[in-house]
Structure formats: structure tokens, C-alpha cells
Amino acid sequence: MSVNLNKRVAAQLLPVAGVVLGIAQANIKRENRKDLLVMQLSEGAQVAGVFTQNRFCAAPVIVAREHLAAAQGIRALVVNTGNANAGTGEQGLQDARTTCAALAGLLGCDAAQILPFSTGVIMEALPVAKIVAGLPAAVSNMVADNWADAAQAIMTTDLVAKAISQQVVVDGVTVTITGIAKGSGMIHPNMATMLGYIATDAAIAPAPLQAMVSSVANRSFNCITVDGDTSTNDSLMLIATGKTALPEVNVTGSPAYNALLEAVAEVAIYLAQAIVRDGEGATKFITLQVEGGKDEAECKRIGYAIAHSPLVKTAFFASDPNLGRILAAIGYAGVDDLDVAALQLYLDEVLVAENGGRAASYREEDGQRVMAQTDITIRVVLNRGAVNATLWTCDFSYDYVKINASYRS
């Protein structure tokens, strides 16, 4: 089950002018499920993205990067679930390009104007014939208000489809932003297995659009972890169709840019947190706030040491306030000059540790009360600077092992 994550119904998801979406059942891994998505963009739409930093990146990541760099104007995205097309060598690249060429033929554009994305099992050949056969059905049902089905079509082990819309008024013009994402396991930046697609009808020039998606990723998808495994396929794409009356945003730091940046970041943060709330086998959603650090790097280093510790994560699953495990993780995080006597550790509002050990005011029953909650905040106050960082993670349960032990079956 997911942790306090409610599915957004189709009526809550707003169409974005300049984007139409179609889905199909291509039977890539399982019969009778939505597993193929096509997103067609209006001519002139701008697309920017960030991708996994896993050196063993998937074939569609390589091809998508190439097509973005070609700068011919992206006209469509195609996403399949059920197969990652990763660890597939030269044949995988050929299959990704075959998919692009097939969709380009249906849409009347160049193959370099298509971005391919895949998610699913690694090191298995992409069933490209099934994908090509499914593309006509996806193209034939493309409509603007298909975001809910699109969110469902990109799921793998996800229990809940992840989607959100919001509107913001910029210089008197209403701008719409809608996003979808998938991810549940193999979640850890950089990037966090996730795919994310956010579209806005604002006009944003290429350079500020790339700056925006990079900034947004660092505030959202690069602040989550489920299991510490960085996927081969992670991709986050930001699409700006330019279909509103708002003048094109062509510089970073302008009031219009900043307003759009904050609105897009809100969408991305919701989607990133939804991935953690829907983490494989998750029963607890944990916010990690590391405060008073010298720089962001050391704050995140400490946060991830806690978030990645199997001992910490299993204690949270059991609601066992064995909180010395958190101190141990802080200690091995790699901040060599850390003064452990200067920091405080809080569980929600409960002071757990100070002066290098258990706080005099701490009571086991207080820790037990907080640990029993489904939403929990861990605060580490370092008292060595003015920089803070916030990360999100979840616990490890029996179901995480079950899901990943039988992932291919």
C-alpha cells in the first residue's frame, strides 16, 4: 500500500494546450494493460530534460540525448513500460531508433524529432515489434485530456498513478502546468527508476527552460531515495508549448521566470514525494531535514546516510525507536570535522539526542509515539553553519523484498 497518497481523478488533471496524449495496450510484458504512451507536441514547443547519471544508461536515454542535441524541434515523446531496453548493447540502440522512426512515419515528422523512453526489466531485448504494432492505436486516440490514462500507462511496480495539475497567474495571464511521473523502486538520484513529464503552456526559450528543469530536479527528484539504487533509465522532461498570451520567457531570474520556476517546482516536488509515498513496500513516509550545515553537500551527505541505512529503515518499519542507528549513520556520513557534541537530533518535536548522547528529556514512549505515525520528520541540527537541506525517504518492509525478489515473474 502507498503512504497517504490519493489517486488524482481525471477531472483534476488539466489539459495543456499544445499537448495531446494517446495510449495503447501493446502487451509488452503483460496482457491487457496500458503500457504504451505517445505525447504529441505542437510545432514550436520547446523541450528540455535531465537524465540518469548511471554510466550504464539505457538505449532510449542515449537516443533521447542525441535527438535533443540535434535541436530539430521535438514533436513527440513515446514511452513504453514493461521493458527498460537497458543493457541491450547495439541492438537496443537500433530498437530505440526503430521505435522513433515508426512513430515519425505516423506523425509525418523526422525520427530525430521523437524522444523515446522505456522502463521495466533491464538486460532483456525490447519487443520492438509489439511497440511498433501498438503505435497506430496510441496515435488514433490522442486527445488533450488523457493525462490520467497517460500516468497509468507508464507505471511498473507503482500502486498509484502519479499526476497533478496546477495553474498560476503570471503578469495577468493564467498558465497551466500538468505533470505525471512513475517510480516506486530503484529510486535514488542522480536522477531518482523514475520517469517524469511536466508540460506547461507558457513560452520558455531553450536556455532558461534547461536551467529550469535542472533547478527543479535538484529540488525534487534529486532529493528522494527509496533504496539507494540509481536507475539506468531515469529521465525528467519539461515541455513548454507557448500557447498562452504570456510573452516568451527568455532569461533566467526575471520575475516571470521565477514565478514559473516556483510553480513547476511545486508540481515536481509533489510528484517526487508521491514516488516515495508509493515506494515498494513502503509503510512510512519520512522527511529528513538537515539544518545548520556548512554547505548543501554535507547536509545531503548526512541525510542520505540516514536514508540509505537498512538498519534505520527497518527500525522505522517496526516502529522501534532504536534511534542510536541514526546517530551511527550521521557519524559515518563522511563529514570528518563534525562535532557530534554540538548537534541535536529530533524525531518530529521530540528531542532525542544532544551533547553527544541521549537527551536528558527524552523518553522512550515519546519516540514510540512518533515512530507509530505514517508521516515522520527527522531533524538533524548540526549547528555549524546556515545551510539546510530536505530529503524524503521511506522505510523497508517485508514487501520490498517480496516485490524485488519476484520482479521478473
C-alpha positions in Angstrom: 0.0 0.0 0.0 1.1 3.6 -0.6 1.5 6.0 2.3 -1.2 8.6 2.4 -1.2 9.0 -1.4 -4.6 9.5 -3.1 -5.0 9.0 -6.8 -5.9 12.1 -8.7 -9.0 11.6 -10.8 -9.1 12.6 -14.5 -11.2 15.7 -13.7 -8.5 17.1 -11.5 -5.9 17.0 -14.4 -5.9 19.9 -16.7 -5.2 19.7 -20.4 -2.1 21.7 -21.6 -2.7 23.5 -24.9 -0.2 22.1 -27.5 -0.1 18.6 -26.0 -2.2 15.6 -26.9 -1.7 12.1 -25.5 -2.7 8.6 -26.6 -2.2 5.2 -25.0 -2.3 1.6 -26.2 -2.1 -1.9 -24.9 0.9 -3.3 -26.7 1.2 -6.4 -24.5 4.9 -5.7 -23.9 5.2 -7.6 -20.6 1.7 -8.5 -19.6 -1.6 -8.8 -21.5 -4.4 -6.3 -21.3 -2.7 -3.4 -19.6 -1.9 0.1 -20.7 1.8 0.0 -21.5 2.5 2.4 -24.4 2.2 6.2 -24.4 2.5 8.8 -27.1 2.7 12.5 -26.4 2.5 14.7 -29.5 3.6 18.3 -29.2 2.6 21.3 -31.3 5.1 22.7 -33.7 7.4 25.2 -31.9 7.1 23.6 -28.5 10.4 23.6 -26.5 11.7 20.5 -24.6 14.5 20.3 -22.0 15.4 17.4 -19.8 17.8 15.8 -17.3 18.7 12.1 -17.3 20.2 9.4 -15.2 23.9 9.7 -14.4 24.3 5.9 -14.3 27.1 5.2 -16.7 25.2 2.0 -17.8 22.4 4.2 -19.1 19.7 2.7 -21.3 19.5 2.9 -25.0 16.5 5.3 -25.1 18.4 7.7 -22.8 21.3 7.8 -25.3 18.9 8.3 -28.3 16.9 10.9 -26.5 20.0 12.9 -25.6 21.1 12.7 -29.2 17.8 13.9 -30.5 17.6 16.8 -28.1 21.1 17.8 -29.1 20.2 17.8 -32.8 17.8 20.7 -32.0 15.4 19.9 -34.9 12.3 20.7 -32.7 10.8 17.8 -30.7 7.4 16.8 -32.0 6.6 13.7 -29.8 7.6 11.5 -26.9 7.0 7.7 -26.9 7.1 5.8 -23.6 6.9 2.0 -23.1 6.7 0.2 -19.8 7.5 -3.5 -19.2 11.0 -3.4 -20.7 13.8 -0.9 -19.9 15.9 -1.5 -23.1 18.9 -1.2 -20.9 22.0 -3.4 -21.0 21.0 -4.3 -24.6 24.0 -3.0 -26.5 23.9 -2.0 -30.1 20.6 -3.9 -30.7 19.0 -1.8 -28.0 20.0 1.4 -29.8 18.7 0.1 -33.1 15.4 -0.8 -31.4 15.0 2.6 -29.8 15.7 4.2 -33.2 13.3 1.9 -34.9 10.6 3.0 -32.5 11.3 6.6 -33.2 11.2 6.0 -37.0 7.9 4.2 -36.8 6.2 6.9 -34.8 7.7 9.6 -37.0 6.2 7.9 -40.0 2.8 8.0 -38.4 3.1 11.7 -37.4 4.8 12.9 -40.6 8.0 14.2 -38.9 11.6 13.2 -38.7 12.8 10.4 -36.5 15.2 12.9 -34.8 12.1 14.8 -33.6 11.0 11.9 -31.4 12.2 11.2 -27.9 12.0 7.5 -26.8 11.7 6.4 -23.1 11.5 2.9 -21.6 11.1 1.5 -18.2 10.9 -2.1 -16.8 13.2 -5.1 -16.8 16.9 -4.5 -17.5 19.0 -6.6 -19.9 16.1 -8.1 -21.9 15.6 -7.3 -25.6 13.0 -4.7 -26.3 10.0 -6.3 -28.0 10.1 -3.6 -30.7 7.7 -5.4 -33.0 5.0 -5.2 -30.3 5.7 -1.5 -29.7 5.6 -0.6 -33.4 2.4 -2.6 -33.8 0.8 -0.7 -30.9 1.7 2.8 -32.1 -1.2 3.3 -34.5 -3.7 2.6 -31.7 -1.9 5.1 -29.4 -1.9 7.8 -32.2 -5.5 7.2 -33.0 -6.8 8.0 -29.5 -4.6 11.1 -28.9 -6.6 13.8 -27.0 -5.7 16.7 -24.8 -7.4 15.4 -21.6 -5.7 12.0 -21.5 -3.3 12.7 -18.6 -4.9 10.2 -16.2 -4.5 7.3 -18.6 -1.0 8.5 -19.5 0.0 8.3 -15.9 -1.3 4.8 -15.7 0.4 3.7 -18.9 3.9 4.4 -17.6 3.6 2.5 -14.3 5.7 -0.5 -13.4 5.5 -1.6 -9.8 3.7 1.6 -8.9 0.5 1.1 -7.0 -0.9 4.6 -7.6 -0.7 6.6 -10.8 1.1 9.9 -10.1 -0.2 13.1 -11.7 -1.0 16.7 -10.7 -2.1 19.9 -12.3 -2.0 23.5 -11.1 -2.4 27.0 -12.5 -0.5 30.2 -11.8 -1.2 33.7 -12.9 1.9 35.4 -14.3 1.7 39.0 -15.4 -2.1 38.7 -15.5 -2.0 35.5 -17.7 -3.2 32.2 -16.4 -0.6 29.5 -17.1 -1.4 25.7 -16.8 1.1 23.1 -15.6 0.4 19.4 -15.6 2.8 16.6 -14.8 3.0 12.8 -14.5 5.6 10.5 -13.1 6.3 6.9 -12.4 8.6 5.3 -9.9 8.5 3.0 -6.9 11.7 1.1 -6.6 15.3 1.6 -7.8 15.0 5.2 -6.6 18.0 7.3 -5.9 19.5 10.3 -7.6 21.1 11.2 -9.7 18.3 11.0 -11.1 15.9 9.2 -8.9 13.7 4.0 -11.8 11.7 7.1 -12.5 10.3 8.9 -15.5 8.7 12.3 -15.2 7.0 14.6 -17.7 5.8 18.1 -16.9 4.2 20.3 -19.5 3.2 24.0 -19.4 1.5 26.2 -22.0 3.9 29.0 -21.2 6.5 30.0 -23.8 10.1 29.5 -22.4 13.2 29.8 -24.5 15.6 26.8 -24.6 18.3 28.1 -22.3 16.1 29.2 -19.4 14.0 26.0 -19.9 17.1 23.9 -19.4 18.1 25.9 -16.4 14.6 25.5 -15.0 14.4 21.7 -15.4 17.8 21.3 -13.8 16.9 23.5 -10.9 13.6 21.8 -10.4 15.2 18.3 -10.5 17.7 19.3 -7.8 14.8 20.5 -5.5 12.6 17.5 -6.1 13.6 14.2 -7.8 17.3 14.6 -6.7 16.1 14.8 -3.1 14.4 11.4 -2.8 15.5 7.9 -2.2 13.7 4.6 -1.7 16.5 2.1 -1.8 19.7 3.9 -2.9 19.8 2.3 -6.4 20.3 4.8 -9.3 18.3 3.5 -12.3 19.6 3.2 -15.9 16.6 4.9 -17.3 15.8 8.0 -15.2 14.5 10.9 -17.2 12.7 14.2 -16.4 11.4 16.2 -19.3 10.0 19.8 -19.2 7.8 20.9 -22.1 6.8 24.5 -22.9 4.3 24.8 -25.7 4.0 28.6 -25.8 0.2 28.5 -26.3 -0.6 31.3 -23.8 -0.5 35.1 -24.3 2.4 35.4 -21.8 5.4 36.7 -23.7 8.3 34.2 -24.1 10.5 33.9 -21.0 14.0 34.2 -22.4 16.2 34.9 -19.4 16.6 33.3 -16.1 16.0 35.3 -13.0 13.2 37.5 -14.4 10.0 37.8 -12.4 8.1 35.7 -14.9 10.9 33.1 -14.9 10.9 32.9 -11.1 7.1 32.6 -10.9 7.1 29.8 -13.4 10.1 28.1 -11.7 8.3 28.0 -8.3 5.1 26.7 -9.9 6.9 23.9 -11.8 8.9 23.1 -8.7 5.7 22.6 -6.7 4.4 20.1 -9.3 7.8 18.3 -9.3 8.0 18.1 -5.5 4.5 16.7 -5.3 5.4 14.0 -7.9 8.8 13.3 -6.2 7.1 12.8 -2.9 4.4 10.7 -4.5 7.2 8.3 -5.7 8.4 7.9 -2.1 4.9 7.5 -0.7 4.4 4.8 -3.3 7.8 3.2 -2.7 7.9 -0.5 -3.0 6.5 -1.9 0.2 6.6 1.5 2.0 4.5 1.9 5.2 6.2 5.2 6.4 7.0 8.5 4.7 10.0 10.1 6.2 11.1 13.7 5.8 14.8 14.3 6.6 15.7 17.9 7.5 19.4 18.5 8.0 19.9 22.0 9.3 22.8 24.4 10.2 25.4 22.8 7.9 28.4 24.5 6.3 27.2 23.6 2.8 24.4 21.7 1.0 26.8 18.9 0.1 27.4 17.9 3.7 23.8 18.3 4.7 22.8 15.9 1.9 25.6 13.5 2.7 24.3 13.2 6.3 20.7 13.0 5.1 21.4 10.2 2.6 23.5 8.3 5.1 20.4 8.1 7.3 18.0 7.5 4.4 20.1 4.6 3.0 20.7 2.8 6.2 18.9 -0.6 6.2 19.1 -0.6 10.0 17.4 2.8 10.2 14.8 1.9 7.6 13.8 -1.4 9.1 13.6 0.2 12.6 11.0 2.7 11.2 9.1 -0.2 9.6 8.9 -1.9 13.0 8.1 1.4 14.8 11.0 0.6 17.0 12.7 3.8 18.4 16.2 2.2 18.1 17.4 5.7 17.3 21.1 5.1 18.0 21.1 3.8 14.5 20.5 7.4 13.3 23.4 8.7 15.3 25.6 5.9 13.8 24.6 6.9 10.3 25.4 10.6 11.0 28.8 9.5 12.3 29.8 7.6 9.2 28.4 10.1 6.7 31.9 11.3 5.9 31.8 14.8 7.5 35.3 14.4 9.0 35.3 17.6 11.2 31.8 17.1 12.6 31.4 18.0 16.2 28.9 15.4 17.4 28.6 17.2 20.8 27.2 20.3 19.0 24.3 18.7 17.2 20.8 17.9 18.1 18.6 15.1 16.8 14.8 15.4 16.8 12.0 13.0 15.9 9.2 15.4 15.0 9.1 17.7 18.0 10.8 15.2 20.4 14.5 16.0 21.2 16.3 12.6 21.1 20.0 13.4 21.3 22.3 16.3 22.3 25.7 16.8 23.8 26.9 13.7 22.1 24.3 11.3 23.6 20.7 10.8 24.7 18.9 14.0 25.6 18.1 14.2 29.3 14.4 15.0 28.4 14.0 12.0 26.0 11.6 9.3 27.0 11.2 6.0 25.1 7.4 6.4 25.0 7.8 9.7 23.2 9.9 8.1 20.5 7.5 5.2 20.3 4.6 7.5 19.7 6.2 9.3 16.8 7.5 6.1 15.3 3.9 4.7 15.1 2.9 7.5 12.8 2.9 7.1 9.0 4.4 10.5 8.3 7.5 11.3 10.3 10.1 14.1 10.3 13.7 13.5 11.3 15.6 16.8 12.1 19.4 16.9 12.4 20.6 20.3 13.6 24.3 20.5 13.0 24.9 24.0 14.5 27.9 24.6 12.2 26.6 26.9 9.5 23.5 28.4 7.9 22.7 25.9 5.1 19.8 23.4 5.2 18.7 20.5 3.0 15.5 18.5 2.9 15.3 14.9 1.6 12.4 12.3 1.5 12.6 8.6 2.0 10.6 5.6 3.3 11.0 2.5 5.4 12.0 -1.0 4.3 9.3 -3.6 4.8 8.9 -7.3 4.1 7.0 -6.4 0.9 10.1 -4.6 -0.5 12.0 -7.9 -0.5 9.0 -9.8 -1.9 8.4 -7.3 -4.7 12.0 -7.3 -5.9 12.6 -11.0 -5.4 9.8 -11.7 -7.9 10.1 -8.7 -10.1 10.6 -10.7 -13.3 7.9 -13.3 -12.7 
